[in-house]
């Protein structure tokens, strides 16, 4: 197999049916193609009309000798035929219209006007020794006129639109039928070749592009309009050769294919046996023209009947523009070349065992392919992978290819079982939509259970429990555990199976035995709190943190009392539980606070003091007794101070701990002058304590009290530094006091100014206001009468005569109502008189 072999661009088939019958008795000489039918001429002078399958629809006996050319107009309603004996016929296939003429020389070509069906385009040309144009004129008479002569026989003619191209022994000419002017002459390249043996091939790609093939030379010519400034006596059109290149072999025919060319080549080769040059199979090449060369896209050698006896002139290439069909005509065979479609592409890929690409191509073109089915290609791909031993890839492709077809899934599973590869397909078996028969999944599970416990456990974890008969699998696992009762993988898997089967108690026992991390998830998920009432110790032993969190989160299901009772024989676990409970809520476990004192003292002394500080339900006498028994000084000091015995607590700090800093800190907390006195008395004969007091006492007690009591001659470490610190602290206090005084004075002045501005503002007095004494309107109803009104800053208002006269000589009056506020907001602000 040649992996580098390129896919062919065309596919081939022989035109059979009526053509086979014709060519058994006769030989093909020429053919022309219409989109609706084919017209085939033979060496015995017959013209056959064929459908595209090669069936004969009509037969014409034109001449007893070879038909040289058949021409059809674009409508397919008129046909021109010429033969070797000089006969020319142009007639309507569906009308009585007909023209007959017999010349004294062989007529090689005939071409009817492309729009011959129209009355004003009744024209055709013939070519023998001259190129004659026949036009139907007045009285339906045909008038001939010579277009060209004197350069040998006319070998080929192609008419497109208003342009006629023909080839003679000297080269190719193009005539513009509108101006009746010849616009170009393209000479032959290789004049050594006989023009009758190596005829010229002409083909119009479009209305302005002519392709010429002669010998082994190809020219692509473009007809262009000449600019008005260049006209003079020249035709208004000219021809430019846009591409020109040589081929390896002699050209028998050519046709356009998009921007490429299809070239039929006549090939000669040296026989290996006789070492004589002989005819080889003709080639059909697809060529991409380039500015200075060409690129071969594909090349196919055609096995036509009788190719060993054929010459270059015996082959012809005709094509159908609309369908990209190419007809290779030889005397004994007609072969049709078609562009390959997706079905052909998939066929080639399958032939080359490129199943992945074939499957992809089928998926992309599933609406257009007719011959192949995606499923069939996929199944062939799976079989191919299995044959190559790529079992995992084959199993993976099953997901995509088999889809939801349960029958095919089950068939493939049994096939994998036969080759011992159930493990390969197990990860890809469908688990929902579709679901296979339980037997399939059980078969896979048994396969793993016999050889791979870990794989078995993985499948049990991944597969839903309703895929298989749980009872059967449980029994199989139990049987295996009889051989290996301590196998943790099997035990864990059995617990999962019990869970699927809702036998949670059994699953819980196994999880606890295995100390498996999923035990808490199992309890939460299935609400198994009633099953763990007697298993609390096991849970705590496994993971005390998770167990305590779970128990505290579910107090309504397992009470605090029940947990404490279960842990009675395991005080260390009991402490963990009660400590976590206390952290969550200081009051929930208050009945156990007395018990917790002993538990903290035994198992967690660092947290004892915080517990004593936070608990309000702890019996202090019991706590003090335990702390004194165990000589817990810090805890005892705290309890003594909390019970009001601060002097004993301070004494214990000084005597037991001998920590002056802690003693000072304690005295600061209590803020009791007697404690400071006791501290000074205790420290007076201990120089290090004196140093500590001097460094820390300055902000709480006058340092002079301490300094006066120091005995003369006592050596105190770092005394100078301590005295300097006392002075610095004193200076700092003075500075703070001065700063505070400045701030206070500034604030007082600011507030005084604000009050003055406020009191200077007027107060609105109107008819709605009343006298706070007589309760009558403050303003008289008759505004012309004189009246006196007193208004205070408290907004109380009085008639002058209603206001009580003060006994004091002070000029300041006060509101009777607000008189309790001495010189408050009730000071008089306004007296109104009229």
C-alpha positions in Angstrom: 0.0 0.0 0.0 1.4 3.3 -1.0 0.5 5.8 1.8 1.8 8.7 -0.3 -0.5 7.9 -3.2 -2.7 10.9 -4.1 -6.4 10.6 -4.5 -7.5 10.8 -8.2 -9.5 13.8 -9.2 -11.7 12.0 -11.7 -13.6 8.7 -11.9 -14.2 6.7 -15.1 -16.8 4.4 -16.5 -17.5 3.1 -20.0 -20.5 4.3 -21.9 -22.4 1.1 -22.4 -25.8 -0.1 -23.4 -26.4 1.0 -27.1 -22.8 2.2 -27.5 -21.5 -1.3 -26.8 -23.8 -2.7 -29.5 -22.7 0.0 -32.0 -19.0 -0.5 -31.5 -19.1 -4.2 -31.8 -20.0 -3.8 -35.5 -18.8 -0.3 -36.2 -16.1 2.2 -35.0 -16.6 5.6 -33.6 -15.2 8.5 -35.6 -16.5 11.6 -33.8 -19.0 12.7 -31.1 -20.5 15.9 -29.9 -22.2 16.5 -26.5 -25.3 18.4 -25.6 -26.6 18.7 -22.1 -29.7 16.7 -23.1 -28.2 14.0 -25.4 -25.1 12.7 -27.2 -24.5 12.4 -31.0 -22.1 9.7 -32.1 -20.7 9.4 -35.7 -19.2 6.2 -37.0 -16.8 5.0 -39.7 -19.7 3.4 -41.6 -21.5 6.8 -42.1 -24.1 6.4 -39.3 -25.1 9.1 -36.7 -26.7 7.9 -33.5 -28.5 10.0 -30.9 -27.9 8.6 -27.4 -29.1 9.5 -24.0 -26.5 10.0 -21.2 -26.6 6.3 -20.3 -25.7 5.4 -23.9 -29.1 4.1 -25.0 -29.9 4.7 -28.7 -32.8 7.1 -29.2 -32.5 7.8 -32.9 -30.4 6.7 -35.9 -29.5 8.5 -39.2 -27.9 6.9 -42.2 -25.9 9.9 -43.6 -23.2 8.3 -45.8 -21.6 5.0 -46.6 -18.2 6.3 -45.4 -16.7 7.9 -42.3 -18.5 10.7 -40.5 -15.9 13.5 -39.9 -17.8 16.0 -37.8 -21.1 16.5 -36.0 -22.2 20.0 -34.9 -25.2 21.0 -32.7 -26.6 24.4 -31.9 -27.0 25.5 -28.3 -30.7 24.5 -28.3 -30.0 21.0 -29.4 -32.7 21.3 -32.1 -30.4 21.5 -35.2 -27.5 19.3 -36.3 -24.8 19.6 -38.9 -23.0 16.5 -40.2 -20.1 16.1 -42.8 -18.5 13.0 -44.1 -15.4 11.8 -45.9 -17.3 11.6 -49.3 -17.9 15.3 -49.3 -21.5 15.2 -48.1 -22.8 18.0 -45.8 -26.2 17.9 -44.1 -27.8 20.5 -41.8 -31.2 19.6 -40.6 -33.7 20.1 -37.7 -34.1 17.2 -35.4 -37.7 18.3 -34.6 -38.6 20.1 -37.9 -38.6 19.6 -41.6 -35.8 22.2 -42.1 -32.9 20.6 -44.1 -29.9 21.5 -46.2 -27.9 19.0 -48.4 -24.7 19.6 -50.3 -22.1 17.3 -51.8 -18.6 18.6 -52.5 -15.9 17.1 -54.7 -13.5 16.7 -51.8 -13.7 15.3 -48.3 -15.3 17.7 -45.8 -13.5 17.5 -42.5 -15.5 19.9 -40.4 -18.9 21.5 -40.1 -20.1 24.0 -37.5 -23.6 25.5 -37.2 -24.2 28.9 -35.6 -24.7 28.5 -31.8 -28.1 30.2 -32.2 -29.1 28.5 -35.4 -32.6 28.1 -34.0 -33.2 31.8 -34.5 -34.2 32.9 -38.0 -31.6 35.6 -38.4 -28.8 33.3 -37.3 -29.3 30.6 -40.0 -25.6 30.2 -40.7 -23.0 27.4 -40.7 -19.5 26.8 -41.9 -17.8 23.9 -43.6 -14.2 23.1 -44.1 -12.4 21.1 -46.7 -9.9 22.9 -48.9 -11.8 26.1 -48.1 -13.6 27.6 -45.2 -17.1 28.3 -46.5 -19.8 30.3 -44.7 -23.4 29.4 -45.7 -26.1 31.9 -44.9 -29.8 31.5 -45.6 -31.1 34.5 -47.5 -34.1 35.6 -49.6 -36.5 32.8 -50.6 -34.8 30.5 -48.1 -31.9 30.0 -50.5 -28.4 29.3 -49.0 -25.7 31.6 -50.1 -22.0 30.4 -49.7 -19.1 32.7 -49.2 -15.4 31.9 -48.8 -13.9 33.0 -45.5 -10.5 31.5 -46.0 -8.5 29.3 -48.5 -5.0 28.6 -49.8 -3.4 27.2 -46.6 -4.3 23.5 -46.9 -7.2 21.6 -45.6 -9.3 23.0 -42.8 -8.8 20.6 -39.8 -11.0 21.9 -37.0 -13.6 24.7 -36.4 -15.1 26.0 -33.2 -17.9 28.6 -33.2 -18.6 30.6 -30.0 -20.8 33.7 -30.0 -19.6 36.0 -32.7 -16.2 34.4 -33.1 -15.1 31.5 -35.3 -11.8 29.8 -34.7 -10.4 27.3 -37.2 -7.1 25.5 -37.8 -5.5 24.6 -41.1 -2.0 23.4 -42.0 -0.4 26.7 -41.2 -2.0 27.6 -37.9 -5.1 28.9 -36.1 -7.2 31.9 -37.2 -10.0 33.7 -35.5 -12.8 35.6 -37.4 -15.0 38.2 -35.9 -18.4 37.7 -37.5 -19.6 41.1 -36.7 -16.9 43.0 -38.6 -16.2 40.0 -40.9 -12.5 40.6 -40.1 -9.8 38.1 -39.2 -8.3 39.2 -35.9 -5.4 36.9 -35.4 -3.2 34.1 -36.8 -1.5 31.8 -34.3 1.1 29.7 -36.2 2.0 26.1 -35.6 5.0 25.5 -33.3 6.1 22.1 -34.6 5.8 22.0 -38.4 7.5 18.7 -38.6 4.3 16.9 -37.4 1.8 15.9 -40.1 -1.4 17.9 -39.4 -3.5 15.0 -40.5 -1.9 12.6 -38.0 -1.6 15.1 -35.2 -4.6 17.4 -35.6 -5.1 20.6 -33.8 -7.5 20.7 -30.8 -9.6 23.8 -30.2 -11.8 24.7 -27.3 -13.6 27.8 -26.2 -13.5 28.2 -22.4 -15.8 31.2 -22.6 -16.9 33.8 -25.2 -13.4 35.4 -25.2 -11.0 32.7 -24.3 -9.7 30.1 -26.8 -7.6 27.1 -25.8 -5.3 25.7 -28.5 -3.6 22.3 -28.3 -1.3 21.1 -31.2 1.4 18.5 -31.0 2.7 18.9 -27.4 2.1 22.7 -27.2 -0.8 24.5 -25.4 -1.7 28.1 -25.8 -4.5 30.0 -24.0 -5.6 33.0 -26.0 -7.7 35.9 -24.8 -9.7 38.1 -27.2 -9.5 41.7 -26.2 -11.0 45.0 -27.4 -8.5 47.4 -29.1 -8.3 50.9 -27.7 -9.8 53.6 -30.0 -6.4 55.4 -30.3 -4.8 52.2 -31.7 -7.4 51.4 -34.2 -6.2 53.0 -37.5 -6.7 50.3 -40.1 -6.5 47.4 -37.6 -9.5 45.2 -36.4 -11.2 46.5 -33.3 -10.2 43.3 -31.5 -6.9 41.5 -31.0 -5.7 38.3 -29.4 -3.2 38.0 -26.5 -1.6 34.7 -25.5 -1.9 34.7 -21.7 -0.5 31.2 -21.0 1.8 29.0 -23.1 3.5 25.7 -22.1 4.5 22.3 -23.5 3.3 18.9 -22.5 5.2 15.6 -22.2 3.0 13.9 -24.8 1.0 14.6 -27.9 -2.4 16.3 -27.4 -5.5 14.5 -28.7 -8.1 16.8 -27.0 -8.6 19.3 -24.3 -11.3 20.9 -22.2 -11.6 23.5 -19.4 -12.2 22.6 -15.8 -12.7 25.8 -13.7 -9.3 27.5 -13.9 -7.6 24.2 -14.9 -7.3 22.2 -18.1 -8.2 18.6 -18.9 -5.9 17.3 -21.5 -6.2 13.9 -23.4 -2.7 12.8 -24.5 -1.5 10.2 -27.0 1.4 8.2 -25.5 4.1 6.1 -27.2 6.5 3.9 -25.2 9.3 1.4 -25.9 8.1 -2.2 -25.6 10.2 -4.1 -23.0 9.9 -7.3 -25.1 10.6 -6.0 -28.7 12.3 -2.7 -27.8 10.2 -1.2 -30.5 8.1 2.0 -30.0 4.4 1.2 -29.7 1.2 2.8 -28.7 0.5 3.0 -24.9 -2.6 3.7 -23.0 -3.8 7.3 -23.5 -3.6 9.7 -20.5 -6.0 12.1 -19.1 -4.3 14.9 -17.2 -5.5 17.8 -15.1 -3.2 20.7 -15.6 -2.9 24.0 -13.7 -1.6 26.7 -16.1 1.1 29.0 -14.6 2.5 32.2 -16.1 5.6 30.5 -17.6 4.9 26.8 -17.0 2.2 24.4 -15.7 1.6 22.1 -12.8 0.3 18.6 -13.1 -2.6 18.1 -10.7 -3.5 14.5 -11.6 -2.7 12.0 -14.3 -4.6 8.8 -15.2 -3.7 6.2 -17.8 -6.9 5.0 -19.5 -7.3 1.4 -20.6 -9.5 1.9 -23.7 -10.3 -1.0 -26.0 -7.8 -1.4 -28.9 -5.5 1.4 -27.6 -2.5 -0.6 -29.1 -3.8 0.1 -32.7 -4.9 3.7 -32.2 -3.2 6.9 -33.5 -3.3 10.4 -32.1 -6.0 11.4 -34.5 -8.2 8.5 -33.4 -8.8 10.0 -29.9 -11.2 12.9 -29.2 -12.2 14.7 -26.0 -15.7 16.2 -25.7 -17.2 17.7 -22.6 -20.5 18.8 -21.1 -20.1 22.3 -19.6 -23.0 22.1 -17.1 -22.0 18.8 -15.4 -18.2 18.6 -15.7 -18.5 15.4 -17.7 -15.7 14.5 -20.1 -16.1 12.0 -22.9 -13.0 10.2 -24.2 -13.8 8.8 -27.7 -11.7 6.1 -29.4 -12.7 3.9 -32.3 -13.7 1.0 -30.1 -14.6 2.6 -26.8 -16.3 5.7 -25.2 -15.2 6.4 -21.7 -16.9 9.0 -19.4 -14.8 10.9 -16.9 -16.6 12.6 -14.0 -15.4 14.8 -11.2 -15.3 12.6 -8.1 -18.0 13.3 -5.5 -18.0 12.7 -1.7 -19.1 9.1 -2.2 -16.1 8.5 -4.5 -13.8 10.3 -2.0 -15.1 8.1 0.8 -14.6 5.0 -1.3 -11.0 5.9 -1.9 -10.4 6.6 1.8 -11.9 3.3 2.8 -9.8 1.5 0.1 -6.7 3.1 1.7 -8.0 2.2 5.2 -8.2 5.8 6.2 -11.4 5.2 8.2 -11.1 8.2 10.5 -11.0 10.6 7.5 -13.8 8.7 5.8 -16.0 8.9 8.9 -15.3 12.7 9.1 -16.0 13.2 5.4 -19.3 11.3 5.7 -20.4 13.3 8.8 -19.6 16.6 7.0 -21.5 15.6 3.8 -24.2 13.4 5.3 -26.9 15.3 3.4 -25.3 14.8 0.0 -23.8 11.3 0.1 -26.0 8.6 -1.4 -23.9 5.5 -1.4 -22.5 5.4 2.1 -24.0 5.4 5.6 -22.1 6.9 8.6 -23.0 3.9 10.7 -21.6 1.4 8.2 -18.3 3.4 7.9 -18.1 3.6 11.7 -18.6 -0.1 12.2 -15.9 -0.8 9.6 -13.6 1.6 11.5 -14.2 -0.2 14.8 -13.5 -3.6 13.2 -10.3 -2.2 11.6 -9.1 -0.9 15.0 -9.8 -4.2 16.6 -7.9 -6.1 13.9 -5.0 -3.8 14.5 -5.1 -4.4 18.3 -6.0 -0.8 19.1 -8.7 -1.9 21.5 -8.9 1.2 23.7 -9.3 3.5 20.6 -11.9 1.1 19.2 -13.9 1.2 22.4 -13.7 5.0 22.6 -15.0 5.3 19.0 -18.0 3.1 20.0 -19.4 6.0 22.0 -19.6 8.2 18.9 -20.4 5.6 16.3 -23.0 3.4 18.1 -24.8 6.3 19.8 -28.1 5.2 21.3 -28.4 1.9 19.4 -28.6 -0.7 22.2 -28.5 -3.7 19.9 -25.2 -2.6 18.3 -23.8 -1.8 21.7 -24.6 -5.3 23.0 -23.2 -6.9 19.9 -19.9 -5.0 20.2 -19.7 -5.8 23.9 -20.0 -9.6 23.1 -17.4 -9.1 20.4 -15.0 -7.5 22.9 -15.7 -10.4 25.3 -14.8 -13.0 22.7 -11.4 -11.4 22.2 -10.9 -10.9 26.0 -11.1 -7.1 25.9 -14.1 -6.3 28.1 -11.9 -4.1 30.3 -11.1 -1.9 27.2 -14.8 -1.1 26.5 -16.0 -0.8 30.1 -15.2 2.9 30.6 -17.2 3.8 27.5 -20.4 1.8 28.1 -23.5 4.0 28.2 -24.9 4.6 31.6 -28.1 6.5 30.8 -30.0 7.1 27.5 -29.5 4.4 26.5 -29.2 1.8 29.2 -28.1 -1.8 28.1 -29.4 -5.0 29.6 -28.2 -5.6 33.2 -26.5 -8.8 32.0 -24.0 -6.7 30.0 -22.9 -4.6 33.0 -22.8 -7.7 35.3 -20.6 -9.5 32.7 -18.1 -6.6 32.8 -18.2 -6.4 36.6 -17.5 -10.2 36.9 -14.6 -9.8 34.5 -13.0 -7.1 36.7 -13.8 -9.0 39.9 -11.9 -12.0 38.7 -8.7 -10.1 37.8 -8.7 -6.4 39.0 -10.2 -5.5 42.3 -9.3 -1.8 41.9 -10.9 -1.6 38.5 -14.0 -3.3 39.9 -14.1 -0.8 42.7 -13.8 2.1 40.3 -16.7 0.8 38.2 -18.9 0.4 41.2 -18.2 3.9 42.2 -18.8 5.4 38.7 -21.8 3.3 37.6 -25.3 4.0 38.9 -26.5 1.2 41.1 -29.6 0.5 38.9 -27.6 -0.6 35.9 -27.1 -4.1 37.3 -28.6 -6.6 39.7 -27.1 -5.4 43.0 -27.9 -8.7 44.8 -25.9 -10.8 42.4 -22.9 -8.5 42.6 -23.0 -8.3 46.4 -23.1 -12.1 46.6 -20.1 -12.3 44.2 -18.1 -9.9 46.4 -19.0 -11.8 49.5 -17.8 -15.0 47.9 -14.5 -13.4 47.1 -14.2 -12.0 50.6 -14.4 -15.5 52.0 -11.0 -16.1 50.2 -9.5 -12.8 51.3 -11.6 -11.4 54.3 -9.2 -8.5 55.0 -9.1 -7.1 51.5 -9.8 -3.4 52.0 -10.7 -2.7 48.4 -13.4 -5.4 48.4 -14.7 -4.3 51.8 -14.9 -0.7 50.7 -16.7 -1.8 47.5 -19.1 -4.0 49.4 -20.0 -1.0 51.6 -20.8 1.0 48.5 -23.0 -1.8 47.2 -24.8 -2.0 50.6 -25.3 1.8 50.3 -26.9 1.4 46.8 -29.1 -1.4 48.3 -30.1 1.0 51.2 -28.6 -1.4 53.7 -26.9 1.6 55.4 -26.2 0.0 58.8 -24.0 -2.7 57.2 -22.3 -0.1 55.1 -21.7 2.0 58.1 -20.1 -0.9 60.0 -17.7 -1.6 57.2 -16.8 2.1 56.8 -16.1 2.3 60.6 -14.0 -0.9 60.5 -12.0 0.5 57.6 -11.9 4.0 59.1 -13.0 5.3 55.8 -13.3 9.0 55.1 -16.7 8.6 53.5 -18.3 7.5 56.8 -19.4 11.0 57.7 -20.7 11.7 54.2 -22.7 8.5 54.4 -24.2 9.5 57.8 -25.2 12.9 56.6 -26.5 11.8 53.2 -28.7 9.0 54.5 -29.5 10.5 58.0 -28.0 7.6 59.9 -27.8 9.3 63.2 -30.0 6.8 64.9 -27.5 4.1 63.8 -24.5 5.8 65.3 -25.8 6.4 68.9 -23.7 3.5 70.1 -20.8 4.1 67.7 -19.8 7.6 68.9 -16.5 6.4 70.4 -15.6 4.7 67.1 -16.3 7.9 65.2 -14.3 9.9 67.7 -11.4 7.5 67.5 -11.5 7.7 63.7 -11.6 11.5 63.3 -12.5 13.5 66.4 -12.7 16.8 64.7 -15.2 15.7 62.0 -17.1 13.6 64.5 -17.5 16.5 67.0 -18.5 18.9 64.3 -21.1 16.4 63.0 -22.5 15.8 66.5 -22.7 19.5 67.4 -24.4 20.2 64.0 -27.0 17.6 64.8 -27.8 18.2 68.5 -31.5 17.7 67.7 -30.8 14.1 66.6 -28.2 13.1 69.2 -28.4 15.1 72.4 -25.5 16.5 74.3 -26.4 14.4 77.3 -26.3 11.2 75.2 -22.9 12.1 73.7 -21.4 12.9 77.1 -22.8 9.6 78.5 -21.4 7.6 75.6 -17.9 9.2 76.2 -18.0 8.7 80.0 -15.2 6.0 79.8 -13.1 8.1 77.4 -12.6 11.4 79.3 -10.0 12.6 76.8 -12.7 12.4 74.0 -15.3 13.8 76.3 -13.1 16.8 76.9 -12.7 17.3 73.1 -16.4 17.3 72.6 -17.2 19.6 75.6 -14.4 22.0 74.7 -15.8 22.4 71.1 -19.3 22.8 72.6 -18.1 25.5 75.0 -16.4 27.3 72.1 -19.6 27.4 70.1 -21.9 28.4 73.0 -20.8 29.2 76.6 -24.2 28.4 78.0 -25.4 25.2 76.2 -23.2 22.8 78.3 -23.3 24.7 81.5 -24.3 21.7 83.6 -20.9 20.1 82.6 -18.7 23.2 83.4 -17.8 21.7 86.8 -16.7 18.5 85.1 -14.8 20.5 82.5 -12.6 22.0 85.2 -11.1 18.6 85.9 -11.0 17.7 82.2 -9.1 20.9 81.3 -6.7 20.4 84.2 -6.0 16.9 83.1 -5.9 17.1 79.3 -5.7 20.8 78.2 -4.2 23.1 80.8 -3.5 26.0 78.3 -7.2 26.4 77.8 -8.1 26.2 81.5 -7.5 29.8 82.3 -9.5 31.1 79.2 -12.3 28.7 80.2 -12.4 30.1 83.8 -12.5 33.6 82.4 -15.3 32.9 79.9 -17.5 30.6 82.0 -20.2 32.2 84.2 -21.5 28.8 85.4 -18.2 27.4 86.8 -18.2 26.9 90.7 -15.2 29.0 91.8 -14.6 27.1 95.0 -14.3 23.8 93.2 -12.1 25.4 90.6 -9.9 26.9 93.3 -9.6 23.6 95.1 -8.5 21.8 91.9 -6.0 24.5 90.9 -4.5 24.6 94.4 -4.2 20.8 94.4 -2.3 20.9 91.1 -0.4 24.0 92.1 -1.7 26.0 89.0 -0.5 29.4 90.2 -1.8 31.6 87.3 -5.2 30.0 87.5 -5.3 30.2 91.3 -4.3 33.9 91.2 -7.2 34.6 88.7 -9.7 32.7 90.9 -8.5 34.5 94.1 -8.9 37.9 92.4 -12.3 36.9 91.0 -13.4 35.8 94.5 -12.3 39.2 95.9 -9.2 38.1 97.6 -6.8 40.4 95.7 -4.2 40.7 98.4 -3.8 36.9 98.6 -3.6 36.8 94.8 -0.9 39.5 94.8 1.0 37.8 97.5 1.0 34.5 95.5 2.3 36.3 92.4 5.1 37.9 94.4 6.0 34.7 96.4 5.2 31.9 94.0 5.9 33.5 90.6 8.3 36.2 91.8 7.3 38.2 88.7 7.2 41.9 89.4 5.9 42.8 86.0 2.9 40.5 86.5 2.4 41.8 90.0 2.4 45.4 88.6 0.0 44.4 85.9 -2.3 42.8 88.4 -2.2 45.9 90.6 -3.0 48.1 87.6 -6.0 45.9 86.7 -7.4 46.0 90.2 -6.7 49.8 90.6 -6.6 49.5 94.4 -4.4 51.8 96.5 -4.0 49.2 99.2 -2.6 46.7 96.7 0.0 49.2 95.5 0.9 49.7 99.2 1.3 46.0 99.7 3.4 45.7 96.6 5.7 48.5 97.7 6.1 47.0 101.1 6.9 43.6 99.7 9.4 45.0 97.2 11.2 47.5 99.4 14.0 45.1 100.4 14.3 43.5 96.9 16.3 45.7 94.6 15.2 44.0 91.3 11.5 44.5 92.3 12.3 48.2 93.2 13.7 48.6 89.7 10.5 47.1 88.1 8.4 49.4 90.3 10.3 52.5 89.4 10.0 51.7 85.7 6.2 51.1 85.7 4.7 52.9 88.8 5.0 56.5 87.6 1.6 56.7 85.8 -0.4 55.1 88.7 1.3 56.0 92.0 3.4 59.0 93.0 7.0 57.7 92.7 8.0 59.8 95.8 6.2 57.3 98.0 8.5 54.6 96.8 11.7 56.6 96.7 11.3 57.9 100.3 11.1 54.3 101.5 14.3 53.1 99.9 17.0 52.5 102.5 20.2 54.5 102.2 23.0 52.6 100.7 20.8 50.0 99.0 22.2 49.1 95.6 19.5 49.2 93.0 20.3 47.9 89.5 19.7 50.5 86.7 18.6 53.1 89.2 19.7 56.0 87.0 17.8 54.7 84.0 14.7 54.2 86.2 14.9 57.8 87.6 15.4 59.2 84.1 12.3 57.3 82.9 10.3 58.7 85.9 11.3 62.2 85.0 10.5 61.6 81.3 7.1 60.2 82.3 6.5 63.3 84.5 7.5 65.7 81.7 5.2 63.8 79.3 2.3 64.1 81.8 3.0 67.9 82.1 3.1 68.3 78.3 -0.2 66.3 78.0 -1.9 68.4 80.6 -0.8 71.6 78.9 -1.8 70.4 75.5 -5.2 69.3 76.9 -5.6 72.7 78.6 -4.9 74.6 75.3 -7.4 72.4 73.5 -10.0 72.9 76.3 -9.6 76.7 76.2 -9.8 76.9 72.5 -12.9 74.7 72.4 -14.6 76.7 75.2 -13.9 80.0 73.4 -15.3 78.6 70.2 -18.4 77.3 71.9 -18.9 80.6 73.7 -18.8 82.5 70.4 -21.2 80.1 68.9 -23.6 80.5 71.8 -23.3 84.3 71.6 -24.1 84.2 67.8 -27.1 82.0 68.5 -28.5 84.2 71.3 -28.1 87.3 69.2 -30.5 86.0 66.6 -34.1 87.2 66.7 -37.1 85.0 67.7 -40.3 84.9 65.8 -43.4 85.9 67.9 -46.8 85.7 66.2 -50.5 85.1 67.1 -50.0 81.4 67.6 -47.7 81.9 70.6 -49.2 82.0 74.2 -48.1 83.3 77.5 -46.7 80.3 79.6 -48.3 81.9 82.7 -51.8 83.0 81.8 -52.0 80.8 78.6 -53.6 83.6 76.6 -52.2 84.8 73.3 -48.9 86.5 73.7 -49.9 89.3 71.3 -53.0 91.4 72.1 -55.9 91.3 69.7 -55.8 95.0 69.4 -52.3 95.9 68.2 -52.8 99.6 68.9 -52.8 99.1 72.6 -49.4 99.1 74.4 -48.0 95.7 75.6 -44.8 94.3 77.1 -43.6 90.7 76.3 -40.5 88.8 77.6 -39.1 86.0 75.4 -36.4 83.6 76.8 -33.9 81.6 74.8 -35.7 78.4 75.8 -38.5 79.8 73.6 -40.9 80.3 76.6 -42.8 83.6 76.4 -44.5 85.7 79.1 -46.4 88.9 79.4 -44.3 91.4 81.4 -47.0 91.6 84.1 -47.3 87.8 84.3 -43.6 87.2 85.0 -42.7 86.8 88.6 -40.5 89.5 90.0 -37.1 88.1 91.3 -36.0 88.9 94.8 -32.4 89.2 93.8 -30.8 92.4 92.6 -29.3 90.6 89.6 -30.4 92.3 86.3 -30.6 88.9 84.7 -34.0 87.3 84.5 -34.7 83.6 84.3 -37.6 81.6 82.8 -39.9 80.5 85.6 -40.3 77.1 83.9 -36.6 76.5 83.3 -35.4 78.2 86.5 -33.9 74.8 87.7 -31.3 75.3 85.0 -29.2 78.0 86.6 -28.2 80.5 83.9 -29.2 77.9 81.3 -31.0 78.4 78.1 -33.8 80.2 79.9 -31.9 83.5 80.3 -33.8 86.4 79.0 -32.9 87.4 75.5 -35.6 89.9 74.4 -38.1 92.3 75.9 -40.7 93.7 73.6 -42.5 96.9 74.4 -45.0 98.9 72.6 
